[in-house]
Amino acid sequence: MLLSWLRTRRESKKQPASFRPSLESLGERIVPANAHFVPGGTSSSVDTSTGALTVNFHEAGLGDNQAVDITLSGDANAVYQWFNHGGNKPQGVPFNVNESFAVSGTFFSGQNGQITASLTVNPPSVAEFLATHHAANWIPVLSVSYTNVVVTDTTNGVSTADAGINLDQPVVFFTV
């Protein structure tokens, strides 16, 4: 018994604390970080009866029920000329209008994190041309082209230019 006090005392081993993970909602973990325009769902066209440019776009990678500000911008070049019923144009300079445009809208992504919508812009100054150069026996022939056309998601900082999507429209002739 005497020797028992001479023995080294054993150090008690500490047991590691058990691992208990905390629970968190998936909404905190799943954060969309890849807003982008879908090339197959994004296109542009010009209405041949009005000359208006309509851009249909499809944006994905958004969160559910998110408000997103979208802007359609670009340059429009319009050339308006009167022709007689024989198809001959009068002498003189055609009515040329070059304008930059920007139209905006706020869209909501819904529950799937996507937006499919469209924005439309009218050709520049058709009413001014028709009002100032009207001739009863002449037919207005109008042409318009749209260049540098870009759809931009200003909320998430992405655009169709980033995605390499060309929305320009060459010269389109129309009558009113």
Sequence and secondary structure as in RCSB ss.txt:
>XXXX:A:sequence
MLLSWLRTRRESKKQPASFRPSLESLGERIVPANAHFVPGGTSSSVDTSTGALTVNFHEAGLGDNQAVDITLSGD
ANAVYQWFNHGGNKPQGVPFNVNESFAVSGTFFSGQNGQITASLTVNPPSVAEFLATHHAANWIPVLSVSYTNVV
VTDTTNGVSTADAGINLDQPVVFFTV
>XXXX:A:secstr
 GGGGTS                  HHHH      EE GGG EEEE TTT  EEEEEEEES  TT EEEEEEEEE
EEEEEEEEETTS   SS  EEEEEEEEEEEEEE GGGT EEEEEEE  TTHHHHHHHS  TTEEEEEEEEEEEEE
EEETTTTEETTTTT    EEEEEE  
